[in-house]
Amino acid sequence: MTPFTETVIEIIKSIPAGKVATYGQIAGLAGSPRAARQVVRILHSMSKKHRLPWHRIINAKGQIALQDDESYNEQRLSLEAEGIEVGLNGIIDLKKYQWQPAVKRKSQEDHF
């Protein structure tokens, strides 16, 4: 497992119930702001193994990004069970529900 993958897993595990984060936000916190698609891949391949709260991750528009009905509904119900209001088209108010970690991680670009 790469250091980036390990960091992404650690970050996802630290998102508290009742909050959401975006794929890009997680990538940035892990040090690669342009690696949102890598975060998607990690979630897809490692959520069960590492018991990740995958349902707390949404896209940059504040929307549930899953396309198939079963997964979409599972994510929506999981978020609502944590008190997160999900509007039409799976939209979540990022101003109200986006997780803001107390300590921001440095991006790789900060090291140059």
C-alpha positions as CSV (number, residue, x, y, z in Angstrom):
1,M,0.0,0.0,0.0
2,T,1.4,3.4,-0.9
3,P,1.8,6.2,1.7
4,F,-0.9,8.2,-0.2
5,T,-3.4,5.3,0.1
6,E,-2.6,4.8,3.8
7,T,-3.2,8.5,4.4
8,V,-6.5,8.5,2.5
9,I,-7.7,5.6,4.6
10,E,-6.7,7.3,7.8
11,I,-8.5,10.5,6.7
12,I,-11.7,8.8,5.7
13,K,-11.8,6.9,9.0
14,S,-11.6,10.2,10.9
15,I,-14.6,11.8,9.3
16,P,-17.2,11.9,12.1
17,A,-20.8,10.8,11.8
18,G,-23.0,13.6,10.6
19,K,-20.4,15.1,8.4
20,V,-19.3,14.7,4.8
21,A,-16.1,15.3,2.8
22,T,-15.5,15.5,-0.9
23,Y,-13.2,13.3,-2.9
24,G,-11.0,16.3,-3.8
25,Q,-10.9,17.5,-0.2
26,I,-9.6,14.1,0.9
27,A,-7.1,14.1,-1.9
28,G,-5.9,17.5,-0.9
29,L,-5.6,16.6,2.8
30,A,-3.6,13.5,1.8
31,G,-1.1,15.7,-0.1
32,S,-2.3,15.3,-3.8
33,P,-5.0,17.9,-4.5
34,R,-5.5,16.5,-8.1
35,A,-6.0,12.9,-7.0
36,A,-9.8,12.9,-6.4
37,R,-10.1,9.9,-8.8
38,Q,-7.5,8.0,-6.8
39,V,-9.7,8.5,-3.7
40,V,-12.7,7.0,-5.7
41,R,-10.5,4.0,-6.5
42,I,-9.4,3.6,-2.9
43,L,-13.0,3.8,-1.7
44,H,-14.2,1.3,-4.3
45,S,-11.5,-1.3,-3.6
46,M,-10.9,-0.9,0.1
47,S,-14.1,0.2,1.9
48,K,-15.1,-3.2,3.1
49,K,-11.6,-4.4,4.1
50,H,-10.9,-1.3,6.1
51,R,-14.5,-0.6,7.2
52,L,-14.4,2.9,5.8
53,P,-17.4,5.2,6.2
54,W,-17.6,5.4,2.4
55,H,-21.1,7.0,2.5
56,R,-19.7,10.2,4.0
57,I,-17.8,11.0,0.7
58,I,-19.5,13.0,-1.9
59,N,-18.5,15.0,-5.0
60,A,-17.4,18.7,-5.1
61,K,-20.9,19.8,-6.0
62,G,-22.1,18.4,-2.7
63,Q,-23.9,15.6,-4.4
64,I,-24.1,11.8,-4.1
65,A,-22.0,10.7,-7.0
66,L,-23.1,7.1,-7.2
67,Q,-25.1,6.2,-10.3
68,D,-26.7,2.9,-9.7
69,D,-30.0,3.1,-7.7
70,E,-29.1,0.5,-5.1
71,S,-25.8,2.2,-4.1
72,Y,-27.3,5.7,-4.3
73,N,-30.2,4.7,-2.0
74,E,-27.8,3.0,0.4
75,Q,-25.7,6.1,0.6
76,R,-28.6,8.4,1.0
77,L,-30.2,6.3,3.8
78,S,-26.8,6.0,5.6
79,L,-26.4,9.8,5.5
80,E,-29.9,10.5,6.6
81,A,-29.5,8.0,9.5
82,E,-26.6,10.2,10.7
83,G,-28.9,13.3,10.6
84,I,-27.6,14.7,7.2
85,E,-30.4,16.2,5.1
86,V,-30.2,15.0,1.5
87,G,-32.1,17.1,-0.9
88,L,-33.3,16.6,-4.5
89,N,-30.9,14.9,-6.8
90,G,-28.8,13.8,-3.7
91,I,-27.6,17.3,-2.9
92,I,-26.1,17.9,0.6
93,D,-25.5,21.4,2.0
94,L,-21.7,21.6,2.2
95,K,-21.8,24.8,4.3
96,K,-23.8,22.9,6.9
97,Y,-22.4,19.4,6.7
98,Q,-18.8,19.5,5.3
99,W,-16.2,18.2,7.7
100,Q,-13.5,20.7,8.5
101,P,-10.6,18.9,10.2
102,A,-8.9,20.8,13.0
103,V,-5.5,20.2,11.7
104,K,-4.9,20.6,8.0
105,R,-2.3,18.4,6.4
106,K,0.4,19.9,4.2
107,S,0.2,19.2,0.5
108,Q,3.2,18.0,-1.4
109,E,3.4,21.4,-3.1
110,D,4.0,23.0,0.3
111,H,7.4,21.2,0.4
112,F,8.9,23.0,-2.6
